[in-house]
Amino acid sequence: MKDLIVLVPDKNVRFGIDSLLSRYESLNIKDIFYDIFVHPLHDAGVYHNAANFLRAFSNHYSYALVFLDREGSGQEQTLPNNIANTVKKDVESNGWPDRVEVIVFDPELEIWVWTESPYTAAALGWDNYLDLKKWLNEQGFWEQNSSKPKRPKEAVESSLKLKRIPRSSSIYREIGQRVSLHRCQDESFRSFRNILQKWFPKS
């Protein structure tokens, strides 16, 4: 039996989560054996069918972790915690009692990208994070006193477009591999880290 199965809505999330899980020392957990699967119907598929997808794997993994974006799930008017609870109860009742957790990106995965770091800036083609933040503020993507852009995905896409860099899943891998994990203060990221530390403590 492997330690963890992860269900994600797309390749960007897969690359990002894979790079983070490989940094088990930075996460303060033991080295784990895991597999990541992409749901073919993306966020809405994860929301509606995570239980069916994961049922066949319940005897092969100790724990399951499910990710989806609030935006794109079809549940945009629902609070992230309510989305997570709905999916979690469904999966638990289909072979995973007390062995699954659900992380909802609000609004999207890119909310984790915006961590103040030179590595974030470099992955998006910029020399300096403060210059990138200033430009996004001037373009209306980042409000003056906010810690994150109000539209994180559009902010990523516009930053790349200006530098003529194609959007690629490898960007999420690069950021996940290099950015300090202590800098990301997003609530869903803290939840992710706490779940892993609970399930896979260092011996």
PAKOLNU-347463 format. One record per residue (C-alpha): residue in one letter; x, y, z. Coordinates in nm, 3 decimals, decimal comma, padded with zeros to 5 digits. Example, Ala and Ser with C-alpha at 12.3 -4.5 7.8 and 13.67 -1.06 7.14 Angstrom:
2
  r        x        y        z
  A   01,230  -00,450   00,780
  S   01,367  -00,106   00,714
// end
This chain:
203
  r        x        y        z
  M   00,000   00,000   00,000
  K   00,131   00,346  -00,095
  D   00,102   00,647   00,131
  L  -00,101   00,892  -00,073
  I  -00,317   00,929  -00,382
  V  -00,381   01,281  -00,510
  L  -00,664   01,378  -00,745
  V  -00,624   01,708  -00,930
  P  -00,819   01,892  -01,204
  D  -00,539   01,963  -01,453
  K  -00,170   01,937  -01,540
  N  -00,082   02,271  -01,383
  V  -00,197   02,149  -01,043
  R  -00,028   01,813  -01,098
  F   00,308   01,973  -01,174
  G   00,279   02,214  -00,883
  I   00,174   01,955  -00,624
  D   00,432   01,704  -00,745
  S   00,710   01,958  -00,700
  L   00,585   02,045  -00,350
  L   00,550   01,683  -00,235
  S   00,906   01,613  -00,348
  R   01,021   01,874  -00,095
  Y   00,927   01,663   00,203
  E   01,201   01,806   00,423
  S   01,076   02,162   00,368
  L   00,723   02,042   00,443
  N   00,856   01,881   00,762
  I   00,718   01,537   00,678
  K   00,869   01,196   00,606
  D   00,953   01,089   00,252
  I   00,631   00,942   00,112
  F   00,523   00,727  -00,182
  Y   00,243   00,891  -00,380
  D   00,066   00,903  -00,715
  I  -00,112   01,199  -00,874
  F  -00,405   01,158  -01,113
  V  -00,567   01,425  -01,331
  H  -00,945   01,408  -01,362
  P  -01,038   01,421  -01,733
  L  -01,335   01,652  -01,664
  H  -01,126   01,904  -01,470
  D  -01,269   02,099  -01,173
  A  -01,633   02,011  -01,233
  G  -01,535   01,647  -01,272
  V  -01,351   01,653  -00,941
  Y  -01,647   01,814  -00,768
  H  -01,907   01,572  -00,900
  N  -01,709   01,250  -00,945
  A  -01,414   01,241  -00,703
  A  -01,583   00,965  -00,502
  N  -01,636   00,745  -00,808
  F  -01,283   00,808  -00,931
  L  -01,118   00,724  -00,600
  R  -01,336   00,431  -00,492
  A  -01,128   00,173  -00,678
  F  -00,808   00,293  -00,508
  S  -00,925   00,278  -00,146
  N  -00,736  -00,045  -00,069
  H  -00,415   00,069  -00,236
  Y  -00,339   00,397  -00,057
  S  -00,343   00,504   00,306
  Y  -00,479   00,852   00,237
  A  -00,637   01,059  -00,042
  L  -00,596   01,428  -00,110
  V  -00,830   01,606  -00,353
  F  -00,770   01,947  -00,515
  L  -00,998   02,168  -00,721
  D  -01,048   02,534  -00,812
  R  -01,360   02,705  -00,688
  E  -01,375   02,885  -01,022
  G  -01,457   02,632  -01,289
  S  -01,614   02,382  -01,052
  G  -01,966   02,503  -01,124
  Q  -01,989   02,605  -00,758
  E  -01,859   02,961  -00,790
  Q  -02,126   03,100  -00,557
  T  -02,047   02,846  -00,284
  L  -01,798   02,906  -00,003
  P  -01,473   02,708  -00,043
  N  -01,522   02,528   00,291
  N  -01,868   02,415   00,184
  I  -01,734   02,285  -00,146
  A  -01,459   02,096   00,037
  N  -01,703   01,948   00,290
  T  -01,941   01,827   00,019
  V  -01,666   01,648  -00,174
  K  -01,506   01,511   00,143
  K  -01,830   01,356   00,272
  D  -01,896   01,199  -00,066
  V  -01,548   01,046  -00,089
  E  -01,553   00,931   00,275
  S  -01,879   00,743   00,221
  N  -01,725   00,563  -00,076
  G  -01,438   00,381   00,087
  W  -01,230   00,653   00,250
  P  -01,362   00,710   00,606
  D  -01,133   00,949   00,796
  R  -00,870   00,913   00,521
  V  -00,940   01,200   00,281
  E  -00,907   01,577   00,279
  V  -01,011   01,829   00,013
  I  -00,830   02,151  -00,075
  V  -01,018   02,420  -00,269
  F  -00,814   02,692  -00,440
  D  -01,000   03,022  -00,407
  P  -01,047   03,126  -00,676
  E  -00,783   02,916  -00,857
  L  -00,445   02,743  -00,822
  E  -00,267   03,065  -00,911
  I  -00,346   03,203  -00,565
  W  -00,050   02,989  -00,447
  V   00,179   03,135  -00,715
  W   00,174   03,484  -00,566
  T   00,436   03,441  -00,296
  E   00,686   03,723  -00,264
  S   01,002   03,564  -00,397
  P   01,262   03,629  -00,666
  Y   01,191   03,276  -00,790
  T   00,828   03,364  -00,860
  A   00,935   03,667  -01,058
  A   01,198   03,469  -01,251
  A   00,952   03,194  -01,344
  L   00,723   03,460  -01,490
  G   01,007   03,624  -01,682
  W   01,068   03,921  -01,450
  D   01,392   04,033  -01,288
  N   01,232   04,167  -00,972
  Y   00,918   04,075  -00,778
  L   00,852   04,434  -00,670
  D   00,867   04,553  -01,031
  L   00,622   04,278  -01,126
  K   00,390   04,375  -00,842
  K   00,409   04,743  -00,938
  W   00,322   04,664  -01,301
  L   00,027   04,451  -01,196
  N  -00,093   04,733  -00,973
  E  -00,072   04,977  -01,263
  Q  -00,269   04,736  -01,482
  G  -00,542   04,700  -01,221
  F  -00,467   04,338  -01,128
  W  -00,329   04,409  -00,781
  E  -00,493   04,645  -00,535
  Q  -00,261   04,869  -00,338
  N  -00,302   04,718   00,010
  S  -00,375   04,360  -00,090
  S  -00,134   04,070  -00,035
  K  -00,244   03,894  -00,356
  P  -00,381   03,996  -00,698
  K  -00,760   03,998  -00,704
  R  -00,755   03,787  -01,023
  P  -00,450   03,563  -00,972
  K  -00,484   03,359  -01,290
  E  -00,525   03,663  -01,514
  A  -00,230   03,824  -01,336
  V  -00,010   03,525  -01,419
  E  -00,124   03,518  -01,781
  S  -00,074   03,892  -01,833
  S   00,271   03,885  -01,672
  L   00,378   03,605  -01,904
  K   00,222   03,767  -02,211
  L   00,414   04,091  -02,159
  K   00,739   03,892  -02,148
  R   00,630   03,675  -02,443
  I   00,660   03,356  -02,242
  P   00,414   03,075  -02,330
  R   00,200   02,955  -02,042
  S   00,325   02,611  -01,943
  S   00,276   02,362  -01,661
  S   00,653   02,366  -01,612
  I   00,620   02,719  -01,468
  Y   00,420   02,577  -01,177
  R   00,679   02,307  -01,127
  E   00,961   02,563  -01,122
  I   00,786   02,781  -00,865
  G   00,693   02,480  -00,650
  Q   01,050   02,354  -00,653
  R   01,217   02,681  -00,553
  V   00,995   02,919  -00,358
  S   01,026   02,917   00,021
  L   00,735   02,725   00,166
  H   00,732   02,949   00,470
  R   00,646   03,254   00,261
  C   00,311   03,130   00,133
  Q   00,045   03,244   00,379
  D  -00,262   03,144   00,181
  E  -00,507   02,961   00,407
  S  -00,547   02,667   00,169
  F  -00,169   02,621   00,151
  R  -00,140   02,621   00,529
  S  -00,415   02,361   00,540
  F  -00,229   02,149   00,283
  R   00,091   02,160   00,489
  N  -00,090   02,086   00,816
  I  -00,271   01,786   00,666
  L   00,054   01,636   00,544
  Q   00,225   01,692   00,879
  K  -00,065   01,519   01,056
  W  -00,068   01,221   00,820
  F   00,306   01,180   00,761
  P   00,500   01,312   01,062
  K   00,872   01,275   01,070
  S   00,968   00,968   01,269
// end
